[in-house]
């Protein structure tokens, strides 16, 4: 499971997630998907501010 899938499935935030989202941001921006890239950029900024966290118990129920 990749870092983005792990965030979705468990709420876990890792440095690998920051890297993966940064690459996604660059790809979207390069493809002209500027609004979507901006949303991903907001997530990257949030993750950079809060740092890593382990999986969250009951995460799926919170979705």
PDB file with SEQRES, HELIX, SHEET and CRYST1 records, atoms N, CA, C and O in Angstrom:
SEQRES   1 A   63  UNK UNK UNK UNK UNK UNK UNK UNK UNK UNK UNK UNK UNK          
SEQRES   2 A   63  UNK UNK UNK UNK UNK UNK UNK UNK UNK UNK UNK UNK UNK          
SEQRES   3 A   63  UNK UNK UNK UNK UNK UNK UNK UNK UNK UNK UNK UNK UNK          
SEQRES   4 A   63  UNK UNK UNK UNK UNK UNK UNK UNK UNK UNK UNK UNK UNK          
SEQRES   5 A   63  UNK UNK UNK UNK UNK UNK UNK UNK UNK UNK UNK                  
HELIX    1 AA1 UNK A    3  UNK A   10  1                                   8    
HELIX    2 AA2 UNK A   15  UNK A   30  1                                  16    
HELIX    3 AA3 UNK A   34  UNK A   50  1                                  17    
HELIX    4 AA4 UNK A   59  UNK A   62  1                                   4    
CRYST1    1.000    1.000    1.000  90.00  90.00  90.00 P 1           1          
ATOM      1  N   UNK A   1       0.859  -1.179   0.000  1.00  0.00           N  
ATOM      2  CA  UNK A   1       0.000   0.000   0.000  1.00  0.00           C  
ATOM      3  C   UNK A   1       0.898   1.233   0.000  1.00  0.00           C  
ATOM      4  O   UNK A   1       1.844   1.319   0.784  1.00  0.00           O  
ATOM      5  N   UNK A   2       0.601   2.182  -0.877  1.00  0.00           N  
ATOM      6  CA  UNK A   2       1.363   3.416  -0.961  1.00  0.00           C  
ATOM      7  C   UNK A   2       0.972   4.402   0.126  1.00  0.00           C  
ATOM      8  O   UNK A   2      -0.019   4.189   0.824  1.00  0.00           O  
ATOM      9  N   UNK A   3       1.731   5.474   0.281  1.00  0.00           N  
ATOM     10  CA  UNK A   3       1.469   6.421   1.366  1.00  0.00           C  
ATOM     11  C   UNK A   3       0.137   7.151   1.250  1.00  0.00           C  
ATOM     12  O   UNK A   3      -0.486   7.448   2.269  1.00  0.00           O  
ATOM     13  N   UNK A   4      -0.313   7.446   0.033  1.00  0.00           N  
ATOM     14  CA  UNK A   4      -1.609   8.117  -0.123  1.00  0.00           C  
ATOM     15  C   UNK A   4      -2.734   7.153   0.234  1.00  0.00           C  
ATOM     16  O   UNK A   4      -3.690   7.540   0.906  1.00  0.00           O  
ATOM     17  N   UNK A   5      -2.632   5.911  -0.207  1.00  0.00           N  
ATOM     18  CA  UNK A   5      -3.627   4.893   0.147  1.00  0.00           C  
ATOM     19  C   UNK A   5      -3.641   4.650   1.651  1.00  0.00           C  
ATOM     20  O   UNK A   5      -4.704   4.453   2.239  1.00  0.00           O  
ATOM     21  N   UNK A   6      -2.453   4.663   2.283  1.00  0.00           N  
ATOM     22  CA  UNK A   6      -2.367   4.451   3.725  1.00  0.00           C  
ATOM     23  C   UNK A   6      -3.042   5.590   4.473  1.00  0.00           C  
ATOM     24  O   UNK A   6      -3.713   5.350   5.477  1.00  0.00           O  
ATOM     25  N   UNK A   7      -2.880   6.832   4.006  1.00  0.00           N  
ATOM     26  CA  UNK A   7      -3.576   7.957   4.634  1.00  0.00           C  
ATOM     27  C   UNK A   7      -5.082   7.750   4.543  1.00  0.00           C  
ATOM     28  O   UNK A   7      -5.797   7.908   5.533  1.00  0.00           O  
ATOM     29  N   UNK A   8      -5.558   7.401   3.367  1.00  0.00           N  
ATOM     30  CA  UNK A   8      -6.989   7.205   3.161  1.00  0.00           C  
ATOM     31  C   UNK A   8      -7.518   6.069   4.032  1.00  0.00           C  
ATOM     32  O   UNK A   8      -8.592   6.180   4.623  1.00  0.00           O  
ATOM     33  N   UNK A   9      -6.759   4.980   4.108  1.00  0.00           N  
ATOM     34  CA  UNK A   9      -7.227   3.792   4.828  1.00  0.00           C  
ATOM     35  C   UNK A   9      -7.071   3.904   6.339  1.00  0.00           C  
ATOM     36  O   UNK A   9      -7.900   3.377   7.082  1.00  0.00           O  
ATOM     37  N   UNK A  10      -6.010   4.589   6.815  1.00  0.00           N  
ATOM     38  CA  UNK A  10      -5.700   4.549   8.247  1.00  0.00           C  
ATOM     39  C   UNK A  10      -5.530   5.910   8.907  1.00  0.00           C  
ATOM     40  O   UNK A  10      -5.531   5.994  10.135  1.00  0.00           O  
ATOM     41  N   UNK A  11      -5.385   6.973   8.129  1.00  0.00           N  
ATOM     42  CA  UNK A  11      -5.108   8.291   8.699  1.00  0.00           C  
ATOM     43  C   UNK A  11      -3.647   8.521   9.010  1.00  0.00           C  
ATOM     44  O   UNK A  11      -3.285   9.572   9.539  1.00  0.00           O  
ATOM     45  N   UNK A  12      -2.789   7.544   8.686  1.00  0.00           N  
ATOM     46  CA  UNK A  12      -1.360   7.675   8.969  1.00  0.00           C  
ATOM     47  C   UNK A  12      -0.716   8.726   8.066  1.00  0.00           C  
ATOM     48  O   UNK A  12      -0.956   8.757   6.859  1.00  0.00           O  
ATOM     49  N   UNK A  13       0.100   9.581   8.667  1.00  0.00           N  
ATOM     50  CA  UNK A  13       0.844  10.600   7.929  1.00  0.00           C  
ATOM     51  C   UNK A  13       2.327  10.325   8.125  1.00  0.00           C  
ATOM     52  O   UNK A  13       2.816  10.271   9.253  1.00  0.00           O  
ATOM     53  N   UNK A  14       3.042  10.151   7.006  1.00  0.00           N  
ATOM     54  CA  UNK A  14       4.479   9.882   7.042  1.00  0.00           C  
ATOM     55  C   UNK A  14       5.204  10.843   6.116  1.00  0.00           C  
ATOM     56  O   UNK A  14       4.588  11.530   5.302  1.00  0.00           O  
ATOM     57  N   UNK A  15       6.525  10.881   6.254  1.00  0.00           N  
ATOM     58  CA  UNK A  15       7.333  11.689   5.355  1.00  0.00           C  
ATOM     59  C   UNK A  15       7.128  11.233   3.908  1.00  0.00           C  
ATOM     60  O   UNK A  15       7.113  12.057   2.994  1.00  0.00           O  
ATOM     61  N   UNK A  16       6.971   9.924   3.701  1.00  0.00           N  
ATOM     62  CA  UNK A  16       6.722   9.397   2.352  1.00  0.00           C  
ATOM     63  C   UNK A  16       5.449   9.982   1.748  1.00  0.00           C  
ATOM     64  O   UNK A  16       5.377  10.188   0.537  1.00  0.00           O  
ATOM     65  N   UNK A  17       4.454  10.249   2.574  1.00  0.00           N  
ATOM     66  CA  UNK A  17       3.209  10.855   2.091  1.00  0.00           C  
ATOM     67  C   UNK A  17       3.480  12.263   1.584  1.00  0.00           C  
ATOM     68  O   UNK A  17       2.972  12.657   0.535  1.00  0.00           O  
ATOM     69  N   UNK A  18       4.272  13.013   2.318  1.00  0.00           N  
ATOM     70  CA  UNK A  18       4.617  14.367   1.897  1.00  0.00           C  
ATOM     71  C   UNK A  18       5.310  14.339   0.531  1.00  0.00           C  
ATOM     72  O   UNK A  18       5.007  15.155  -0.339  1.00  0.00           O  
ATOM     73  N   UNK A  19       6.225  13.413   0.352  1.00  0.00           N  
ATOM     74  CA  UNK A  19       6.927  13.265  -0.920  1.00  0.00           C  
ATOM     75  C   UNK A  19       5.963  12.881  -2.041  1.00  0.00           C  
ATOM     76  O   UNK A  19       6.011  13.464  -3.124  1.00  0.00           O  
ATOM     77  N   UNK A  20       5.089  11.904  -1.789  1.00  0.00           N  
ATOM     78  CA  UNK A  20       4.137  11.449  -2.809  1.00  0.00           C  
ATOM     79  C   UNK A  20       3.174  12.564  -3.210  1.00  0.00           C  
ATOM     80  O   UNK A  20       2.881  12.738  -4.393  1.00  0.00           O  
ATOM     81  N   UNK A  21       2.688  13.310  -2.235  1.00  0.00           N  
ATOM     82  CA  UNK A  21       1.769  14.403  -2.548  1.00  0.00           C  
ATOM     83  C   UNK A  21       2.475  15.530  -3.288  1.00  0.00           C  
ATOM     84  O   UNK A  21       1.882  16.176  -4.151  1.00  0.00           O  
ATOM     85  N   UNK A  22       3.736  15.765  -2.954  1.00  0.00           N  
ATOM     86  CA  UNK A  22       4.513  16.759  -3.682  1.00  0.00           C  
ATOM     87  C   UNK A  22       4.665  16.387  -5.145  1.00  0.00           C  
ATOM     88  O   UNK A  22       4.575  17.247  -6.021  1.00  0.00           O  
ATOM     89  N   UNK A  23       4.895  15.109  -5.412  1.00  0.00           N  
ATOM     90  CA  UNK A  23       4.995  14.636  -6.793  1.00  0.00           C  
ATOM     91  C   UNK A  23       3.646  14.749  -7.502  1.00  0.00           C  
ATOM     92  O   UNK A  23       3.589  15.128  -8.672  1.00  0.00           O  
ATOM     93  N   UNK A  24       2.560  14.420  -6.796  1.00  0.00           N  
ATOM     94  CA  UNK A  24       1.221  14.550  -7.364  1.00  0.00           C  
ATOM     95  C   UNK A  24       0.929  16.008  -7.703  1.00  0.00           C  
ATOM     96  O   UNK A  24       0.405  16.310  -8.775  1.00  0.00           O  
ATOM     97  N   UNK A  25       1.271  16.904  -6.788  1.00  0.00           N  
ATOM     98  CA  UNK A  25       1.093  18.331  -7.011  1.00  0.00           C  
ATOM     99  C   UNK A  25       1.809  18.776  -8.283  1.00  0.00           C  
ATOM    100  O   UNK A  25       1.226  19.462  -9.123  1.00  0.00           O  
ATOM    101  N   UNK A  26       3.061  18.388  -8.421  1.00  0.00           N  
ATOM    102  CA  UNK A  26       3.858  18.779  -9.591  1.00  0.00           C  
ATOM    103  C   UNK A  26       3.247  18.254 -10.878  1.00  0.00           C  
ATOM    104  O   UNK A  26       3.188  18.971 -11.877  1.00  0.00           O  
ATOM    105  N   UNK A  27       2.791  17.000 -10.860  1.00  0.00           N  
ATOM    106  CA  UNK A  27       2.179  16.421 -12.044  1.00  0.00           C  
ATOM    107  C   UNK A  27       0.895  17.121 -12.432  1.00  0.00           C  
ATOM    108  O   UNK A  27       0.671  17.410 -13.607  1.00  0.00           O  
ATOM    109  N   UNK A  28       0.047  17.395 -11.448  1.00  0.00           N  
ATOM    110  CA  UNK A  28      -1.212  18.084 -11.731  1.00  0.00           C  
ATOM    111  C   UNK A  28      -0.966  19.493 -12.255  1.00  0.00           C  
ATOM    112  O   UNK A  28      -1.599  19.928 -13.217  1.00  0.00           O  
ATOM    113  N   UNK A  29      -0.055  20.189 -11.623  1.00  0.00           N  
ATOM    114  CA  UNK A  29       0.252  21.550 -12.044  1.00  0.00           C  
ATOM    115  C   UNK A  29       0.827  21.551 -13.465  1.00  0.00           C  
ATOM    116  O   UNK A  29       0.474  22.395 -14.288  1.00  0.00           O  
ATOM    117  N   UNK A  30       1.706  20.604 -13.735  1.00  0.00           N  
ATOM    118  CA  UNK A  30       2.288  20.491 -15.066  1.00  0.00           C  
ATOM    119  C   UNK A  30       1.280  20.153 -16.143  1.00  0.00           C  
ATOM    120  O   UNK A  30       1.454  20.515 -17.307  1.00  0.00           O  
ATOM    121  N   UNK A  31       0.212  19.449 -15.746  1.00  0.00           N  
ATOM    122  CA  UNK A  31      -0.855  19.080 -16.683  1.00  0.00           C  
ATOM    123  C   UNK A  31      -1.927  20.160 -16.811  1.00  0.00           C  
ATOM    124  O   UNK A  31      -2.915  19.979 -17.522  1.00  0.00           O  
ATOM    125  N   UNK A  32      -1.730  21.269 -16.128  1.00  0.00           N  
ATOM    126  CA  UNK A  32      -2.700  22.352 -16.214  1.00  0.00           C  
ATOM    127  C   UNK A  32      -3.877  22.220 -15.261  1.00  0.00           C  
ATOM    128  O   UNK A  32      -4.825  23.000 -15.348  1.00  0.00           O  
ATOM    129  N   UNK A  33      -3.838  21.250 -14.354  1.00  0.00           N  
ATOM    130  CA  UNK A  33      -4.910  21.042 -13.371  1.00  0.00           C  
ATOM    131  C   UNK A  33      -4.620  21.913 -12.145  1.00  0.00           C  
ATOM    132  O   UNK A  33      -4.393  21.396 -11.051  1.00  0.00           O  
ATOM    133  N   UNK A  34      -4.627  23.216 -12.331  1.00  0.00           N  
ATOM    134  CA  UNK A  34      -4.165  24.139 -11.291  1.00  0.00           C  
ATOM    135  C   UNK A  34      -5.059  24.153 -10.048  1.00  0.00           C  
ATOM    136  O   UNK A  34      -4.549  24.263  -8.933  1.00  0.00           O  
ATOM    137  N   UNK A  35      -6.370  24.047 -10.214  1.00  0.00           N  
ATOM    138  CA  UNK A  35      -7.254  24.042  -9.039  1.00  0.00           C  
ATOM    139  C   UNK A  35      -7.021  22.803  -8.185  1.00  0.00           C  
ATOM    140  O   UNK A  35      -6.941  22.898  -6.960  1.00  0.00           O  
ATOM    141  N   UNK A  36      -6.912  21.645  -8.825  1.00  0.00           N  
ATOM    142  CA  UNK A  36      -6.657  20.399  -8.091  1.00  0.00           C  
ATOM    143  C   UNK A  36      -5.266  20.436  -7.452  1.00  0.00           C  
ATOM    144  O   UNK A  36      -5.087  19.997  -6.316  1.00  0.00           O  
ATOM    145  N   UNK A  37      -4.290  20.960  -8.182  1.00  0.00           N  
ATOM    146  CA  UNK A  37      -2.935  21.082  -7.636  1.00  0.00           C  
ATOM    147  C   UNK A  37      -2.938  21.988  -6.406  1.00  0.00           C  
ATOM    148  O   UNK A  37      -2.236  21.717  -5.432  1.00  0.00           O  
ATOM    149  N   UNK A  38      -3.718  23.050  -6.449  1.00  0.00           N  
ATOM    150  CA  UNK A  38      -3.800  23.951  -5.298  1.00  0.00           C  
ATOM    151  C   UNK A  38      -4.379  23.236  -4.078  1.00  0.00           C  
ATOM    152  O   UNK A  38      -3.915  23.449  -2.957  1.00  0.00           O  
ATOM    153  N   UNK A  39      -5.383  22.395  -4.288  1.00  0.00           N  
ATOM    154  CA  UNK A  39      -5.957  21.622  -3.168  1.00  0.00           C  
ATOM    155  C   UNK A  39      -4.909  20.694  -2.569  1.00  0.00           C  
ATOM    156  O   UNK A  39      -4.783  20.595  -1.348  1.00  0.00           O  
ATOM    157  N   UNK A  40      -4.159  20.017  -3.430  1.00  0.00           N  
ATOM    158  CA  UNK A  40      -3.104  19.125  -2.950  1.00  0.00           C  
ATOM    159  C   UNK A  40      -2.022  19.943  -2.236  1.00  0.00           C  
ATOM    160  O   UNK A  40      -1.474  19.500  -1.227  1.00  0.00           O  
ATOM    161  N   UNK A  41      -1.720  21.122  -2.752  1.00  0.00           N  
ATOM    162  CA  UNK A  41      -0.756  22.003  -2.102  1.00  0.00           C  
ATOM    163  C   UNK A  41      -1.182  22.376  -0.695  1.00  0.00           C  
ATOM    164  O   UNK A  41      -0.344  22.475   0.200  1.00  0.00           O  
ATOM    165  N   UNK A  42      -2.482  22.584  -0.488  1.00  0.00           N  
ATOM    166  CA  UNK A  42      -3.002  22.873   0.851  1.00  0.00           C  
ATOM    167  C   UNK A  42      -2.762  21.694   1.795  1.00  0.00           C  
ATOM    168  O   UNK A  42      -2.401  21.883   2.956  1.00  0.00           O  
ATOM    169  N   UNK A  43      -2.963  20.477   1.287  1.00  0.00           N  
ATOM    170  CA  UNK A  43      -2.734  19.269   2.096  1.00  0.00           C  
ATOM    171  C   UNK A  43      -1.243  19.150   2.430  1.00  0.00           C  
ATOM    172  O   UNK A  43      -0.882  18.831   3.563  1.00  0.00           O  
ATOM    173  N   UNK A  44      -0.390  19.405   1.450  1.00  0.00           N  
ATOM    174  CA  UNK A  44       1.061  19.358   1.677  1.00  0.00           C  
ATOM    175  C   UNK A  44       1.451  20.357   2.769  1.00  0.00           C  
ATOM    176  O   UNK A  44       2.228  20.021   3.663  1.00  0.00           O  
ATOM    177  N   UNK A  45       0.926  21.562   2.707  1.00  0.00           N  
ATOM    178  CA  UNK A  45       1.232  22.577   3.722  1.00  0.00           C  
ATOM    179  C   UNK A  45       0.767  22.127   5.107  1.00  0.00           C  
ATOM    180  O   UNK A  45       1.472  22.333   6.094  1.00  0.00           O  
ATOM    181  N   UNK A  46      -0.415  21.515   5.183  1.00  0.00           N  
ATOM    182  CA  UNK A  46      -0.934  21.015   6.454  1.00  0.00           C  
ATOM    183  C   UNK A  46      -0.019  19.934   7.020  1.00  0.00           C  
ATOM    184  O   UNK A  46       0.347  19.962   8.195  1.00  0.00           O  
ATOM    185  N   UNK A  47       0.342  18.985   6.166  1.00  0.00           N  
ATOM    186  CA  UNK A  47       1.194  17.884   6.623  1.00  0.00           C  
ATOM    187  C   UNK A  47       2.562  18.405   7.063  1.00  0.00           C  
ATOM    188  O   UNK A  47       3.106  17.940   8.064  1.00  0.00           O  
ATOM    189  N   UNK A  48       3.113  19.354   6.334  1.00  0.00           N  
ATOM    190  CA  UNK A  48       4.403  19.934   6.711  1.00  0.00           C  
ATOM    191  C   UNK A  48       4.312  20.619   8.064  1.00  0.00           C  
ATOM    192  O   UNK A  48       5.275  20.605   8.831  1.00  0.00           O  
ATOM    193  N   UNK A  49       3.162  21.222   8.367  1.00  0.00           N  
ATOM    194  CA  UNK A  49       2.976  21.930   9.641  1.00  0.00           C  
ATOM    195  C   UNK A  49       2.766  20.975  10.814  1.00  0.00           C  
ATOM    196  O   UNK A  49       3.300  21.210  11.898  1.00  0.00           O  
ATOM    197  N   UNK A  50       1.991  19.894  10.615  1.00  0.00           N  
ATOM    198  CA  UNK A  50       1.654  19.015  11.733  1.00  0.00           C  
ATOM    199  C   UNK A  50       2.623  17.861  11.914  1.00  0.00           C  
ATOM    200  O   UNK A  50       2.721  17.310  13.010  1.00  0.00           O  
ATOM    201  N   UNK A  51       3.341  17.484  10.869  1.00  0.00           N  
ATOM    202  CA  UNK A  51       4.299  16.396  10.978  1.00  0.00           C  
ATOM    203  C   UNK A  51       3.659  15.024  10.881  1.00  0.00           C  
ATOM    204  O   UNK A  51       2.487  14.883  10.534  1.00  0.00           O  
ATOM    205  N   UNK A  52       4.454  14.027  11.195  1.00  0.00           N  
ATOM    206  CA  UNK A  52       3.998  12.643  11.068  1.00  0.00           C  
ATOM    207  C   UNK A  52       3.056  12.270  12.206  1.00  0.00           C  
ATOM    208  O   UNK A  52       3.093  12.861  13.285  1.00  0.00           O  
ATOM    209  N   UNK A  53       2.205  11.268  11.938  1.00  0.00           N  
ATOM    210  CA  UNK A  53       1.374  10.710  12.999  1.00  0.00           C  
ATOM    211  C   UNK A  53       1.121   9.243  12.658  1.00  0.00           C  
ATOM    212  O   UNK A  53       1.112   8.863  11.487  1.00  0.00           O  
ATOM    213  N   UNK A  54       0.916   8.427  13.683  1.00  0.00           N  
ATOM    214  CA  UNK A  54       0.653   7.003  13.455  1.00  0.00           C  
ATOM    215  C   UNK A  54      -0.772   6.799  12.952  1.00  0.00           C  
ATOM    216  O   UNK A  54      -1.564   7.740  12.918  1.00  0.00           O  
ATOM    217  N   UNK A  55      -1.097   5.555  12.558  1.00  0.00           N  
ATOM    218  CA  UNK A  55      -2.474   5.271  12.169  1.00  0.00           C  
ATOM    219  C   UNK A  55      -3.447   5.670  13.292  1.00  0.00           C  
ATOM    220  O   UNK A  55      -3.113   5.581  14.474  1.00  0.00           O  
ATOM    221  N   UNK A  56      -4.630   6.102  12.914  1.00  0.00           N  
ATOM    222  CA  UNK A  56      -5.642   6.563  13.862  1.00  0.00           C  
ATOM    223  C   UNK A  56      -6.650   5.442  14.098  1.00  0.00           C  
ATOM    224  O   UNK A  56      -7.270   4.949  13.156  1.00  0.00           O  
ATOM    225  N   UNK A  57      -6.810   5.046  15.349  1.00  0.00           N  
ATOM    226  CA  UNK A  57      -7.774   4.002  15.688  1.00  0.00           C  
ATOM    227  C   UNK A  57      -9.176   4.456  15.308  1.00  0.00           C  
ATOM    228  O   UNK A  57      -9.599   5.550  15.683  1.00  0.00           O  
ATOM    229  N   UNK A  58      -9.896   3.624  14.566  1.00  0.00           N  
ATOM    230  CA  UNK A  58     -11.265   3.940  14.163  1.00  0.00           C  
ATOM    231  C   UNK A  58     -11.348   4.907  13.004  1.00  0.00           C  
ATOM    232  O   UNK A  58     -12.420   5.456  12.752  1.00  0.00           O  
ATOM    233  N   UNK A  59     -10.262   5.139  12.290  1.00  0.00           N  
ATOM    234  CA  UNK A  59     -10.220   6.111  11.200  1.00  0.00           C  
ATOM    235  C   UNK A  59     -11.314   5.891  10.170  1.00  0.00           C  
ATOM    236  O   UNK A  59     -11.983   6.844   9.771  1.00  0.00           O  
ATOM    237  N   UNK A  60     -11.508   4.661   9.735  1.00  0.00           N  
ATOM    238  CA  UNK A  60     -12.482   4.370   8.683  1.00  0.00           C  
ATOM    239  C   UNK A  60     -13.883   4.780   9.123  1.00  0.00           C  
ATOM    240  O   UNK A  60     -14.666   5.271   8.310  1.00  0.00           O  
ATOM    241  N   UNK A  61     -14.199   4.590  10.373  1.00  0.00           N  
ATOM    242  CA  UNK A  61     -15.532   4.971  10.874  1.00  0.00           C  
ATOM    243  C   UNK A  61     -15.724   6.485  10.846  1.00  0.00           C  
ATOM    244  O   UNK A  61     -16.858   6.963  10.834  1.00  0.00           O  
ATOM    245  N   UNK A  62     -14.631   7.241  10.835  1.00  0.00           N  
ATOM    246  CA  UNK A  62     -14.724   8.700  10.858  1.00  0.00           C  
ATOM    247  C   UNK A  62     -14.984   9.277   9.472  1.00  0.00           C  
ATOM    248  O   UNK A  62     -15.352  10.446   9.355  1.00  0.00           O  
ATOM    249  N   UNK A  63     -14.802   8.489   8.428  1.00  0.00           N  
ATOM    250  CA  UNK A  63     -14.991   8.996   7.068  1.00  0.00           C  
ATOM    251  C   UNK A  63     -16.449   9.192   6.740  1.00  0.00           C  
ATOM    252  O   UNK A  63     -16.781   9.614   5.633  1.00  0.00           O  
TER     253      UNK A  63                                                      
END                                                                             
